[in-house]
């Protein structure tokens, strides 16, 4: 919660995360928070349903659409396209890492991006290198 005031995790996202490995850091974090950040979205806005996205992405986008002022964190391309088309502010995982560096919560992004890759986040080498450039990090350092 050091990078934002409020975190909202729609129930569908919490459910998806709950199916993951018990040692998954997102699952552990949600467990430590309890249900305080989990919200029942209730319904998905019809304009978002039309995109035929996954339930987690649909609930995230619907929450942000119906609660202006929130920014969504989504990496899925189709979900990002939906967000852009509906003027929902969106940021990806790498954007969060860059924000953490800008706010001096981390010293370097390279180790974090490497950990994310190892955890299964698909990050092309070109995107990895561009993120390092934006962060002002030397790509030759380990």
C-alpha positions in Angstrom: 0.0 0.0 0.0 3.0 2.3 -0.3 2.3 3.2 -3.9 -1.4 4.0 -3.5 -4.1 4.9 -1.0 -6.5 2.1 -1.6 -6.3 -1.4 -3.1 -9.4 -3.0 -4.3 -9.3 -6.7 -5.3 -12.5 -7.9 -6.9 -13.8 -11.3 -5.6 -13.1 -13.0 -8.9 -9.5 -12.0 -8.8 -9.1 -13.1 -5.2 -10.7 -16.5 -6.2 -8.2 -16.9 -9.1 -5.3 -16.0 -6.9 -6.6 -18.5 -4.3 -6.2 -21.3 -6.8 -2.5 -20.6 -7.0 0.3 -22.2 -5.2 0.3 -21.7 -1.4 3.7 -20.0 -1.6 2.5 -17.4 -4.2 3.3 -14.0 -2.8 -0.1 -12.5 -4.0 -1.9 -15.3 -2.2 0.1 -14.8 1.0 -0.5 -11.0 0.8 -4.3 -11.4 0.4 -4.3 -13.9 3.3 -2.5 -11.4 5.5 -4.9 -8.6 4.6 -8.0 -10.7 5.2 -11.1 -9.7 3.4 -10.6 -5.9 3.9 -9.5 -5.3 0.3 -11.7 -7.8 -1.4 -14.9 -6.4 -2.9 -17.9 -8.1 -4.4 -18.4 -6.3 -7.7 -21.9 -7.6 -8.0 -22.3 -7.4 -11.7 -20.1 -6.7 -14.7 -21.0 -3.6 -16.7 -22.6 -4.8 -20.1 -20.0 -2.8 -22.2 -17.2 -4.7 -20.5 -19.0 -8.1 -20.7 -19.2 -7.6 -24.4 -15.4 -7.9 -24.5 -15.6 -11.6 -23.4 -12.7 -11.3 -21.0 -11.9 -13.5 -18.0 -13.9 -13.0 -14.9 -11.1 -11.4 -13.0 -10.3 -8.9 -15.7 -14.0 -8.1 -16.2 -14.6 -7.4 -12.5 -11.5 -5.2 -12.3 -12.5 -3.1 -15.2 -16.1 -3.0 -14.1 -15.1 -1.8 -10.7 -12.9 1.0 -12.1 -15.5 2.0 -14.7 -18.2 2.4 -12.0 -15.8 3.9 -9.4 -14.0 6.7 -11.2 -10.6 7.7 -9.8 -9.3 4.1 -9.7 -6.5 2.9 -11.9 -6.5 -0.8 -12.9 -3.4 -3.0 -13.0 -3.7 -5.4 -15.9 -1.2 -7.0 -18.2 -3.7 -8.9 -20.5 -3.7 -7.2 -23.9 -7.4 -7.6 -24.6 -8.3 -6.2 -21.1 -5.9 -3.3 -21.6 -7.6 -2.6 -25.0 -11.0 -2.6 -23.3 -9.7 -0.2 -20.6 -8.3 2.2 -23.2 -11.6 2.1 -25.1 -13.6 3.0 -22.0 -11.1 5.6 -20.7 -10.2 3.6 -17.7 -6.7 4.4 -16.4 -4.5 1.4 -16.7 -1.0 0.4 -15.7 0.8 -2.9 -16.1 3.1 -4.8 -13.7 6.2 -3.2 -15.2 4.6 0.2 -14.8 4.1 -0.6 -11.1 7.8 -1.6 -10.8 8.9 1.7 -12.5 6.6 3.7 -10.2 8.2 1.9 -7.2 11.6 3.0 -8.4 10.5 6.6 -9.1 9.1 6.8 -5.6 12.4 5.3 -4.2 10.7 2.1 -2.8 13.3 0.0 -4.7 16.8 0.9 -5.8 16.9 -1.1 -9.1 14.2 -2.7 -11.3 16.4 -5.3 -13.0 16.3 -7.8 -10.1 12.6 -7.3 -9.7 11.9 -7.8 -13.4 14.1 -10.9 -13.3 12.1 -12.3 -10.4 8.8 -11.6 -12.2 10.1 -13.4 -15.3 11.1 -16.4 -13.1 7.6 -16.3 -11.5 6.0 -16.6 -15.0 5.4 -13.1 -16.2 6.1 -13.0 -19.9 8.4 -10.0 -20.5 10.1 -9.8 -23.9 13.7 -8.8 -23.9 12.8 -5.6 -25.8 10.3 -4.6 -23.1 12.8 -5.6 -20.3 15.5 -3.4 -22.0 13.0 -0.5 -22.5 12.0 -0.7 -18.8 15.7 -0.5 -17.8 16.2 2.5 -20.1 13.2 4.3 -18.6 14.5 3.5 -15.1 17.9 4.9 -16.0 19.6 1.6 -15.3 22.7 0.3 -17.1 21.7 -2.8 -19.0 25.2 -4.3 -18.6 24.9 -4.5 -14.8 23.7 -7.9 -13.4 
